[in-house]
Amino acid sequence: MFKVRLFKPVDMFSAIKLASETLPEQYNPSLFNYFYETFPQGFIVAEKAHKIIGFIIGVKTNPEYVKILMLSVLELHRRQNIGSALLTQFLKEISIENVKYIELEVRTDNKKAIKFYQKHGFEITKKITEFYQNGEDAYTMKRDI
């Protein structure tokens, strides 16, 4: 059984380690602290046996708009509804923010992630060429609240 909760500063190193193990992009560790300080309700973790096994990070970029920046679950714990639980909790946390829509980017070849987001009401709105550090393209996906 896993638990979903708001991120705490003590989770920082675990979240950074998880991101480096599961996400193709390499992020400067200071970004995680910046995102937490900027929009703490947008940083949510999943834990099992007191170990961080997944997280979601989003930021509010203007009064009507939230952007999901990262969603990650350890490979061993995928396909157990952890990503869905993280996204659901994220939506609950931002519901009091009066935002109108959520947006994110996803690699055009990441079919599993695209299907996951579509299952949760997101639609592809545009393609961005050479969006990622390695030159890969991304889709922008959007969902109204």
MITORLO-774665 format. One record per residue: residue number from 1; residue in three letters; x, y negated, z of N, C-alpha, C in turn. Coordinates in pm, 1 decimal, always signed. Layout:
BEGIN
+-----+------+----------+----------+----------+----------+----------+----------+----------+----------+----------+
|  nr | rest |   n.east |  n.north |     n.up |  ca.east | ca.north |    ca.up |   c.east |  c.north |     c.up |
+-----+------+----------+----------+----------+----------+----------+----------+----------+----------+----------+
| NUM |  ALA |        X |        Y |        Z |        X |        Y |        Z |        X |        Y |        Z |
...
+-----+------+----------+----------+----------+----------+----------+----------+----------+----------+----------+
//
This chain:
BEGIN
+-----+------+----------+----------+----------+----------+----------+----------+----------+----------+----------+
|  nr | rest |   n.east |  n.north |     n.up |  ca.east | ca.north |    ca.up |   c.east |  c.north |     c.up |
+-----+------+----------+----------+----------+----------+----------+----------+----------+----------+----------+
|   1 |  MET |    +83.8 |   +118.0 |     +0.0 |     +0.0 |     +0.0 |     +0.0 |    +88.7 |   -125.1 |     +0.0 |
|   2 |  PHE |    +47.1 |   -224.2 |    -75.2 |   +123.7 |   -348.2 |    -81.4 |    +39.1 |   -463.9 |    -29.6 |
|   3 |  LYS |   +105.7 |   -571.6 |     +2.2 |    +40.6 |   -691.0 |    +55.0 |    +81.6 |   -809.6 |    -32.1 |
|   4 |  VAL |    -12.4 |   -897.7 |    -61.4 |    +14.6 |  -1019.3 |   -137.7 |     -1.0 |  -1137.9 |    -43.3 |
|   5 |  ARG |    +97.8 |  -1226.8 |    -45.1 |    +96.2 |  -1341.7 |    +45.9 |   +175.0 |  -1456.6 |    -14.2 |
|   6 |  LEU |   +161.0 |  -1572.8 |    +46.9 |   +240.8 |  -1687.4 |     +4.5 |   +388.4 |  -1661.9 |    +35.5 |
|   7 |  PHE |   +472.1 |  -1711.7 |    -50.8 |   +617.1 |  -1704.9 |    -34.9 |   +659.3 |  -1778.0 |    +91.7 |
|   8 |  LYS |   +761.6 |  -1724.2 |   +156.8 |   +825.1 |  -1790.7 |   +271.5 |   +972.0 |  -1811.7 |   +236.3 |
|   9 |  PRO |  +1034.4 |  -1916.2 |   +287.8 |  +1175.9 |  -1939.1 |   +255.9 |  +1266.5 |  -1818.0 |   +281.3 |
|  10 |  VAL |  +1232.4 |  -1734.9 |   +379.1 |  +1313.1 |  -1615.8 |   +407.1 |  +1309.0 |  -1515.5 |   +289.9 |
|  11 |  ASP |  +1212.6 |  -1530.1 |   +199.1 |  +1199.4 |  -1442.0 |    +82.6 |  +1289.8 |  -1482.3 |    -33.8 |
|  12 |  MET |  +1358.1 |  -1595.3 |    -21.6 |  +1428.9 |  -1655.3 |   -134.8 |  +1526.1 |  -1558.4 |   -202.3 |
|  13 |  PHE |  +1615.8 |  -1499.7 |   -127.0 |  +1717.4 |  -1413.6 |   -189.1 |  +1654.7 |  -1290.8 |   -254.3 |
|  14 |  SER |  +1551.9 |  -1235.7 |   -192.9 |  +1483.2 |  -1119.6 |   -251.2 |  +1416.9 |  -1155.6 |   -383.3 |
|  15 |  ALA |  +1354.0 |  -1272.6 |   -389.7 |  +1287.8 |  -1315.6 |   -513.9 |  +1390.1 |  -1341.0 |   -624.3 |
|  16 |  ILE |  +1499.6 |  -1404.4 |   -590.1 |  +1604.4 |  -1431.3 |   -689.6 |  +1662.1 |  -1299.8 |   -741.6 |
|  17 |  LYS |  +1686.9 |  -1205.7 |   -652.6 |  +1740.9 |  -1074.5 |   -692.0 |  +1641.8 |  -1001.0 |   -782.7 |
|  18 |  LEU |  +1515.1 |  -1003.4 |   -745.4 |  +1412.4 |   -936.8 |   -825.5 |  +1405.4 |   -998.0 |   -965.1 |
|  19 |  ALA |  +1410.8 |  -1129.2 |   -972.8 |  +1407.2 |  -1196.3 |  -1103.4 |  +1526.6 |  -1155.5 |  -1188.4 |
|  20 |  SER |  +1643.3 |  -1147.8 |  -1128.4 |  +1762.8 |  -1112.7 |  -1206.3 |  +1756.7 |   -968.4 |  -1255.0 |
|  21 |  GLU |  +1686.0 |   -882.6 |  -1182.5 |  +1674.1 |   -741.7 |  -1221.2 |  +1563.3 |   -715.9 |  -1322.4 |
|  22 |  THR |  +1462.4 |   -801.1 |  -1325.9 |  +1343.6 |   -769.9 |  -1405.0 |  +1314.6 |   -863.7 |  -1520.9 |
|  23 |  LEU |  +1372.6 |   -982.4 |  -1518.9 |  +1342.7 |  -1079.8 |  -1623.9 |  +1463.1 |  -1097.1 |  -1715.4 |
|  24 |  PRO |  +1440.1 |  -1105.9 |  -1845.5 |  +1553.0 |  -1120.1 |  -1937.9 |  +1626.5 |  -1253.2 |  -1927.1 |
|  25 |  GLU |  +1556.4 |  -1358.0 |  -1887.6 |  +1620.0 |  -1488.1 |  -1870.3 |  +1696.6 |  -1489.9 |  -1738.2 |
|  26 |  GLN |  +1804.0 |  -1562.4 |  -1733.7 |  +1877.2 |  -1581.9 |  -1609.2 |  +1849.1 |  -1723.2 |  -1560.2 |
|  27 |  TYR |  +1799.4 |  -1732.7 |  -1438.3 |  +1758.7 |  -1860.6 |  -1382.4 |  +1856.2 |  -1906.1 |  -1275.2 |
|  28 |  ASN |  +1880.0 |  -2036.1 |  -1271.3 |  +1962.2 |  -2093.6 |  -1166.4 |  +1887.5 |  -2074.3 |  -1033.8 |
|  29 |  PRO |  +1951.6 |  -2014.4 |   -932.8 |  +1883.1 |  -1990.1 |   -805.7 |  +1820.2 |  -2114.5 |   -743.5 |
|  30 |  SER |  +1876.8 |  -2230.6 |   -767.8 |  +1820.2 |  -2352.5 |   -708.9 |  +1680.4 |  -2383.4 |   -764.1 |
|  31 |  LEU |  +1648.1 |  -2329.5 |   -881.3 |  +1514.0 |  -2350.7 |   -937.3 |  +1405.7 |  -2292.8 |   -847.7 |
|  32 |  PHE |  +1434.1 |  -2176.8 |   -789.1 |  +1334.8 |  -2112.4 |   -703.6 |  +1300.0 |  -2202.4 |   -585.3 |
|  33 |  ASN |  +1400.0 |  -2260.8 |   -524.7 |  +1376.5 |  -2352.6 |   -413.5 |  +1301.2 |  -2476.7 |   -461.3 |
|  34 |  TYR |  +1337.8 |  -2527.7 |   -576.9 |  +1270.2 |  -2644.8 |   -633.3 |  +1121.3 |  -2616.0 |   -655.6 |
|  35 |  PHE |  +1091.1 |  -2500.5 |   -716.0 |   +950.9 |  -2465.8 |   -741.8 |   +873.3 |  -2452.3 |   -611.2 |
|  36 |  TYR |   +935.6 |  -2391.1 |   -511.5 |   +870.1 |  -2374.9 |   -381.4 |   +843.1 |  -2511.1 |   -317.5 |
|  37 |  GLU |   +941.0 |  -2597.5 |   -319.8 |   +922.9 |  -2729.1 |   -257.6 |   +823.1 |  -2815.2 |   -333.9 |
|  38 |  THR |   +818.6 |  -2800.2 |   -464.9 |   +730.1 |  -2880.1 |   -549.0 |   +583.5 |  -2838.1 |   -537.1 |
|  39 |  PHE |   +558.5 |  -2706.6 |   -535.2 |   +421.2 |  -2655.0 |   -536.6 |   +418.0 |  -2522.0 |   -460.9 |
|  40 |  PRO |   +428.6 |  -2525.4 |   -326.9 |   +440.6 |  -2402.0 |   -248.6 |   +324.4 |  -2303.7 |   -266.4 |
|  41 |  GLN |   +205.5 |  -2355.2 |   -290.7 |    +91.7 |  -2265.3 |   -308.9 |    +98.0 |  -2189.4 |   -441.5 |
|  42 |  GLY |   +190.9 |  -2225.9 |   -527.8 |   +208.8 |  -2156.4 |   -654.4 |   +315.5 |  -2049.5 |   -650.9 |
|  43 |  PHE |   +369.8 |  -2020.2 |   -534.7 |   +476.3 |  -1919.4 |   -521.1 |   +422.8 |  -1810.2 |   -428.3 |
|  44 |  ILE |   +390.7 |  -1697.0 |   -486.4 |   +325.3 |  -1587.5 |   -414.4 |   +406.3 |  -1459.9 |   -435.8 |
|  45 |  VAL |   +418.2 |  -1381.0 |   -331.2 |   +494.2 |  -1256.4 |   -339.2 |   +405.6 |  -1137.0 |   -306.9 |
|  46 |  ALA |   +448.6 |  -1021.3 |   -356.5 |   +390.3 |   -892.7 |   -317.5 |   +498.8 |   -819.0 |   -241.3 |
|  47 |  GLU |   +461.2 |   -759.1 |   -129.6 |   +559.7 |   -684.2 |    -52.3 |   +504.1 |   -547.8 |    -15.3 |
|  48 |  LYS |   +595.4 |   -454.9 |     -3.4 |   +562.1 |   -319.2 |    +38.4 |   +671.5 |   -276.2 |   +134.8 |
|  49 |  ALA |   +632.0 |   -230.4 |   +251.5 |   +728.0 |   -190.6 |   +354.4 |   +830.2 |   -301.9 |   +380.1 |
|  50 |  HIS |   +782.2 |   -424.6 |   +387.4 |   +863.9 |   -543.8 |   +415.6 |   +968.8 |   -571.7 |   +308.1 |
|  51 |  LYS |   +946.5 |   -522.4 |   +186.9 |  +1037.7 |   -548.7 |    +76.1 |   +960.2 |   -619.4 |    -34.9 |
|  52 |  ILE |  +1017.4 |   -725.6 |    -90.5 |   +952.7 |   -798.5 |   -200.4 |   +960.2 |   -711.7 |   -326.0 |
|  53 |  ILE |   +842.8 |   -680.7 |   -382.6 |   +837.1 |   -595.1 |   -501.7 |   +781.1 |   -669.7 |   -622.6 |
|  54 |  GLY |   +737.3 |   -794.2 |   -601.4 |   +686.1 |   -873.6 |   -712.1 |   +661.3 |  -1016.6 |   -667.8 |
|  55 |  PHE |   +649.1 |  -1105.2 |   -766.1 |   +617.7 |  -1244.6 |   -735.2 |   +559.4 |  -1313.3 |   -857.3 |
|  56 |  ILE |   +494.2 |  -1424.5 |   -830.1 |   +446.1 |  -1514.6 |   -935.0 |   +483.7 |  -1655.5 |   -891.9 |
|  57 |  ILE |   +527.1 |  -1734.7 |   -988.8 |   +559.7 |  -1874.9 |   -963.4 |   +486.4 |  -1960.3 |  -1066.7 |
|  58 |  GLY |   +416.6 |  -2060.2 |  -1016.7 |   +352.5 |  -2156.1 |  -1104.3 |   +367.0 |  -2295.2 |  -1046.4 |
|  59 |  VAL |   +355.9 |  -2394.7 |  -1132.2 |   +366.5 |  -2533.5 |  -1088.0 |   +251.4 |  -2614.3 |  -1146.1 |
|  60 |  LYS |   +212.4 |  -2715.3 |  -1072.1 |   +109.6 |  -2807.9 |  -1119.3 |   +182.9 |  -2922.3 |  -1186.0 |
|  61 |  THR |   +161.4 |  -2936.8 |  -1315.8 |   +236.0 |  -3037.6 |  -1390.4 |   +159.9 |  -3168.5 |  -1407.5 |
|  62 |  ASN |    +29.5 |  -3163.9 |  -1392.4 |    -52.1 |  -3285.0 |  -1386.2 |   -182.8 |  -3247.3 |  -1316.8 |
|  63 |  PRO |   -272.1 |  -3341.4 |  -1288.4 |   -390.9 |  -3309.4 |  -1207.7 |   -481.4 |  -3199.3 |  -1264.8 |
|  64 |  GLU |   -477.3 |  -3176.1 |  -1394.5 |   -568.2 |  -3078.2 |  -1454.1 |   -499.0 |  -2952.3 |  -1505.5 |
|  65 |  TYR |   -370.9 |  -2936.7 |  -1481.1 |   -294.6 |  -2836.0 |  -1552.6 |   -195.4 |  -2764.8 |  -1462.0 |
|  66 |  VAL |   -198.2 |  -2631.6 |  -1464.5 |   -100.9 |  -2549.7 |  -1392.9 |    -32.4 |  -2460.7 |  -1495.1 |
|  67 |  LYS |    +96.2 |  -2442.1 |  -1475.5 |   +173.9 |  -2357.8 |  -1566.1 |   +236.2 |  -2243.3 |  -1487.0 |
|  68 |  ILE |   +212.7 |  -2120.6 |  -1532.8 |   +278.7 |  -2004.4 |  -1474.6 |   +416.3 |  -1995.3 |  -1538.4 |
|  69 |  LEU |   +517.8 |  -1993.7 |  -1454.1 |   +655.7 |  -1990.8 |  -1503.1 |   +714.9 |  -1850.4 |  -1502.9 |
|  70 |  MET |   +680.8 |  -1772.3 |  -1402.0 |   +734.7 |  -1636.5 |  -1390.2 |   +632.0 |  -1546.7 |  -1322.6 |
|  71 |  LEU |   +625.3 |  -1424.6 |  -1369.6 |   +549.8 |  -1318.1 |  -1304.0 |   +633.7 |  -1193.5 |  -1320.7 |
|  72 |  SER |   +669.8 |  -1132.3 |  -1209.5 |   +759.9 |  -1018.9 |  -1216.3 |   +724.6 |   -915.3 |  -1110.7 |
|  73 |  VAL |   +732.3 |   -788.0 |  -1150.6 |   +712.2 |   -675.8 |  -1060.1 |   +822.6 |   -575.3 |  -1087.6 |
|  74 |  LEU |   +880.4 |   -521.9 |   -981.4 |   +984.4 |   -419.7 |   -998.6 |   +931.5 |   -304.2 |  -1082.5 |
|  75 |  GLU |  +1015.1 |   -252.6 |  -1169.7 |   +977.6 |   -144.9 |  -1261.9 |   +909.0 |    -28.7 |  -1189.3 |
|  76 |  LEU |   +964.6 |    +13.0 |  -1077.9 |   +911.8 |   +125.6 |  -1001.1 |   +768.3 |   +103.8 |   -954.7 |
|  77 |  HIS |   +727.0 |    -21.2 |   -940.6 |   +595.1 |    -53.2 |   -886.0 |   +496.6 |   -105.6 |   -990.5 |
|  78 |  ARG |   +533.2 |    -97.0 |  -1116.1 |   +441.9 |   -144.6 |  -1221.1 |   +327.4 |    -46.1 |  -1241.0 |
|  79 |  ARG |   +222.1 |    -95.0 |  -1302.3 |   +101.7 |    -17.4 |  -1331.9 |    +30.4 |    +27.9 |  -1204.1 |
|  80 |  GLN |    +41.2 |    -56.7 |  -1100.0 |    -27.0 |    -30.1 |   -972.4 |   -113.4 |   -149.6 |   -931.8 |
|  81 |  ASN |   -145.8 |   -234.8 |  -1029.0 |   -230.1 |   -353.8 |  -1008.6 |   -163.9 |   -462.3 |   -925.1 |
|  82 |  ILE |    -32.6 |   -456.6 |   -910.5 |    +37.5 |   -559.3 |   -833.1 |    +37.6 |   -691.3 |   -909.6 |
|  83 |  GLY |    +65.1 |   -686.7 |  -1038.7 |    +60.7 |   -808.0 |  -1120.0 |    -77.3 |   -871.2 |  -1117.1 |
|  84 |  SER |   -180.7 |   -789.9 |  -1128.1 |   -318.1 |   -841.3 |  -1122.1 |   -347.7 |   -902.8 |   -986.0 |
|  85 |  ALA |   -301.1 |   -838.8 |   -879.2 |   -322.7 |   -892.8 |   -744.2 |   -250.1 |  -1025.8 |   -727.3 |
|  86 |  LEU |   -129.0 |  -1035.3 |   -779.1 |    -54.2 |  -1161.8 |   -772.0 |   -127.6 |  -1271.5 |   -848.7 |
|  87 |  LEU |   -171.9 |  -1240.7 |   -969.4 |   -241.8 |  -1339.8 |  -1050.8 |   -374.0 |  -1381.2 |   -985.4 |
|  88 |  THR |   -447.2 |  -1285.3 |   -931.1 |   -574.0 |  -1315.6 |   -863.4 |   -551.5 |  -1407.2 |   -744.6 |
|  89 |  GLN |   -449.6 |  -1378.1 |   -664.1 |   -420.0 |  -1463.7 |   -548.6 |   -375.8 |  -1602.9 |   -594.0 |
|  90 |  PHE |   -298.1 |  -1607.3 |   -701.6 |   -255.8 |  -1735.5 |   -758.0 |   -378.6 |  -1818.2 |   -796.4 |
|  91 |  LEU |   -474.1 |  -1755.0 |   -863.2 |   -596.3 |  -1825.1 |   -903.7 |   -674.0 |  -1875.3 |   -782.1 |
|  92 |  LYS |   -678.0 |  -1795.4 |   -674.9 |   -744.6 |  -1839.8 |   -552.1 |   -674.0 |  -1961.4 |   -493.3 |
|  93 |  GLU |   -542.6 |  -1956.5 |   -489.0 |   -465.5 |  -2066.2 |   -430.4 |   -484.4 |  -2196.4 |   -507.1 |
|  94 |  ILE |   -490.3 |  -2187.1 |   -639.0 |   -502.4 |  -2310.8 |   -717.5 |   -647.0 |  -2356.2 |   -734.9 |
|  95 |  SER |   -742.2 |  -2272.3 |   -694.3 |   -883.0 |  -2308.9 |   -714.1 |   -919.9 |  -2437.1 |   -640.6 |
|  96 |  ILE |   -853.0 |  -2465.6 |   -530.0 |   -882.5 |  -2588.6 |   -455.9 |   -813.8 |  -2711.3 |   -516.1 |
|  97 |  GLU |   -733.9 |  -2690.0 |   -617.3 |   -658.1 |  -2798.7 |   -680.1 |   -735.6 |  -2870.6 |   -790.8 |
|  98 |  ASN |   -854.2 |  -2822.1 |   -824.2 |   -937.8 |  -2882.4 |   -929.3 |   -870.9 |  -2886.2 |  -1066.4 |
|  99 |  VAL |   -788.7 |  -2787.4 |  -1095.1 |   -727.4 |  -2782.6 |  -1227.4 |   -828.2 |  -2730.6 |  -1328.9 |
| 100 |  LYS |   -806.5 |  -2765.7 |  -1453.4 |   -898.0 |  -2726.0 |  -1560.7 |   -846.9 |  -2604.0 |  -1638.1 |
| 101 |  TYR |   -713.7 |  -2591.6 |  -1647.5 |   -661.8 |  -2475.9 |  -1720.3 |   -521.0 |  -2437.6 |  -1675.1 |
| 102 |  ILE |   -486.6 |  -2315.1 |  -1711.2 |   -354.1 |  -2258.1 |  -1682.3 |   -291.2 |  -2220.7 |  -1815.5 |
| 103 |  GLU |   -161.0 |  -2241.1 |  -1823.2 |    -86.9 |  -2208.4 |  -1944.8 |    +40.4 |  -2133.8 |  -1906.2 |
| 104 |  LEU |    +93.7 |  -2058.4 |  -2000.4 |   +219.1 |  -1986.5 |  -1980.1 |   +279.8 |  -1955.3 |  -2116.0 |
| 105 |  GLU |   +406.4 |  -1915.5 |  -2112.6 |   +472.3 |  -1865.5 |  -2233.5 |   +508.5 |  -1720.0 |  -2211.0 |
| 106 |  VAL |   +504.0 |  -1644.7 |  -2321.2 |   +539.1 |  -1503.0 |  -2317.3 |   +610.0 |  -1468.7 |  -2448.5 |
| 107 |  ARG |   +707.0 |  -1381.0 |  -2439.5 |   +778.4 |  -1338.0 |  -2561.0 |   +680.4 |  -1276.7 |  -2660.4 |
| 108 |  THR |   +696.6 |  -1310.0 |  -2787.2 |   +604.6 |  -1260.3 |  -2889.3 |   +609.9 |  -1108.0 |  -2901.4 |
| 109 |  ASP |   +722.1 |  -1046.6 |  -2862.5 |   +732.2 |   -900.3 |  -2873.0 |   +699.5 |   -827.7 |  -2741.8 |
| 110 |  ASN |   +657.2 |   -901.0 |  -2640.3 |   +623.5 |   -839.9 |  -2511.6 |   +474.9 |   -802.6 |  -2511.6 |
| 111 |  LYS |   +445.3 |   -695.2 |  -2583.0 |   +305.4 |   -653.6 |  -2603.6 |   +234.1 |   -621.2 |  -2472.7 |
| 112 |  LYS |   +305.0 |   -559.7 |  -2377.1 |   +242.1 |   -525.5 |  -2248.9 |   +199.7 |   -651.2 |  -2174.1 |
| 113 |  ALA |   +286.5 |   -751.6 |  -2170.0 |   +252.8 |   -875.7 |  -2100.1 |   +138.6 |   -948.6 |  -2171.1 |
| 114 |  ILE |   +141.5 |   -951.5 |  -2302.8 |    +34.7 |  -1017.8 |  -2378.5 |    -99.2 |   -951.2 |  -2348.7 |
| 115 |  LYS |   -100.2 |   -818.5 |  -2351.4 |   -223.6 |   -743.7 |  -2322.0 |   -270.1 |   -770.0 |  -2178.4 |
| 116 |  PHE |   -175.9 |   -773.7 |  -2084.4 |   -207.5 |   -802.2 |  -1944.1 |   -275.3 |   -938.3 |  -1932.1 |
| 117 |  TYR |   -215.9 |  -1039.6 |  -1991.4 |   -273.1 |  -1173.9 |  -1980.5 |   -407.3 |  -1183.6 |  -2052.2 |
| 118 |  GLN |   -421.9 |  -1118.0 |  -2167.1 |   -549.6 |  -1119.3 |  -2236.7 |   -658.4 |  -1054.0 |  -2150.9 |
| 119 |  LYS |   -621.9 |   -947.3 |  -2081.0 |   -715.6 |   -879.9 |  -1989.7 |   -764.1 |   -976.2 |  -1881.2 |
| 120 |  HIS |   -680.9 |  -1073.2 |  -1849.0 |   -714.9 |  -1170.6 |  -1745.1 |   -766.3 |  -1303.3 |  -1802.4 |
| 121 |  GLY |   -809.2 |  -1302.0 |  -1926.7 |   -877.2 |  -1417.3 |  -1983.7 |   -791.4 |  -1518.5 |  -2057.1 |
| 122 |  PHE |   -663.5 |  -1489.4 |  -2074.4 |   -574.9 |  -1580.5 |  -2147.2 |   -585.0 |  -1553.3 |  -2296.9 |
| 123 |  GLU |   -568.8 |  -1658.1 |  -2375.2 |   -568.6 |  -1646.3 |  -2520.7 |   -442.8 |  -1711.0 |  -2575.9 |
| 124 |  ILE |   -391.1 |  -1653.4 |  -2683.3 |   -275.5 |  -1712.4 |  -2751.4 |   -321.9 |  -1839.3 |  -2820.9 |
| 125 |  THR |   -250.5 |  -1950.1 |  -2796.1 |   -289.4 |  -2077.1 |  -2857.0 |   -189.0 |  -2126.4 |  -2960.5 |
| 126 |  LYS |    -62.2 |  -2086.9 |  -2945.5 |    +36.7 |  -2127.7 |  -3045.2 |   +162.8 |  -2043.2 |  -3031.2 |
| 127 |  LYS |   +247.7 |  -2054.0 |  -3130.4 |   +376.9 |  -1985.4 |  -3130.0 |   +486.6 |  -2091.7 |  -3125.8 |
| 128 |  ILE |   +586.8 |  -2066.5 |  -3041.6 |   +700.8 |  -2157.8 |  -3031.2 |   +824.7 |  -2082.3 |  -3078.2 |
| 129 |  THR |   +889.2 |  -2131.7 |  -3182.1 |  +1008.1 |  -2063.0 |  -3232.4 |  +1129.4 |  -2095.5 |  -3145.8 |
| 130 |  GLU |  +1212.4 |  -1994.7 |  -3128.0 |  +1338.4 |  -2005.4 |  -3053.1 |  +1319.5 |  -2068.1 |  -2914.5 |
| 131 |  PHE |  +1218.9 |  -2024.4 |  -2843.8 |  +1186.6 |  -2079.8 |  -2712.1 |  +1284.8 |  -2034.0 |  -2603.8 |
| 132 |  TYR |  +1325.6 |  -1907.9 |  -2610.7 |  +1408.4 |  -1851.3 |  -2503.4 |  +1557.3 |  -1872.0 |  -2529.5 |
| 133 |  GLN |  +1636.3 |  -1853.9 |  -2423.5 |  +1780.8 |  -1876.2 |  -2429.8 |  +1847.2 |  -1796.4 |  -2541.5 |
| 134 |  ASN |  +1795.0 |  -1677.1 |  -2567.8 |  +1855.5 |  -1591.6 |  -2670.6 |  +1796.0 |  -1615.8 |  -2809.3 |
| 135 |  GLY |  +1713.2 |  -1718.6 |  -2823.8 |  +1656.6 |  -1753.7 |  -2953.6 |  +1524.9 |  -1685.2 |  -2986.7 |
| 136 |  GLU |  +1474.7 |  -1601.6 |  -2897.6 |  +1347.8 |  -1533.8 |  -2924.3 |  +1231.8 |  -1632.5 |  -2920.9 |
| 137 |  ASP |  +1126.0 |  -1596.1 |  -2995.1 |  +1005.5 |  -1678.1 |  -3002.5 |   +912.0 |  -1648.2 |  -2885.3 |
| 138 |  ALA |   +822.9 |  -1741.8 |  -2859.5 |   +724.0 |  -1725.1 |  -2752.9 |   +586.0 |  -1762.1 |  -2804.7 |
| 139 |  TYR |   +486.5 |  -1702.7 |  -2742.4 |   +349.4 |  -1748.8 |  -2758.8 |   +314.7 |  -1832.0 |  -2636.2 |
| 140 |  THR |   +239.7 |  -1936.6 |  -2658.1 |   +175.7 |  -2007.1 |  -2548.0 |    +39.7 |  -1944.1 |  -2531.4 |
| 141 |  MET |     +7.3 |  -1910.2 |  -2407.5 |   -123.4 |  -1853.6 |  -2376.1 |   -190.7 |  -1946.2 |  -2275.7 |
| 142 |  LYS |   -321.4 |  -1958.1 |  -2288.9 |   -396.2 |  -2053.7 |  -2208.4 |   -525.7 |  -1991.0 |  -2159.6 |
| 143 |  ARG |   -566.8 |  -2035.3 |  -2043.3 |   -694.3 |  -1991.4 |  -1986.2 |   -760.1 |  -2108.9 |  -1916.1 |
| 144 |  ASP |   -888.5 |  -2126.7 |  -1939.2 |   -964.4 |  -2227.2 |  -1865.3 |   -997.1 |  -2172.1 |  -1727.7 |
| 145 |  ILE |  -1013.6 |  -2261.6 |  -1633.6 |  -1050.8 |  -2221.4 |  -1496.4 |  -1200.9 |  -2233.4 |  -1479.4 |
+-----+------+----------+----------+----------+----------+----------+----------+----------+----------+----------+
//
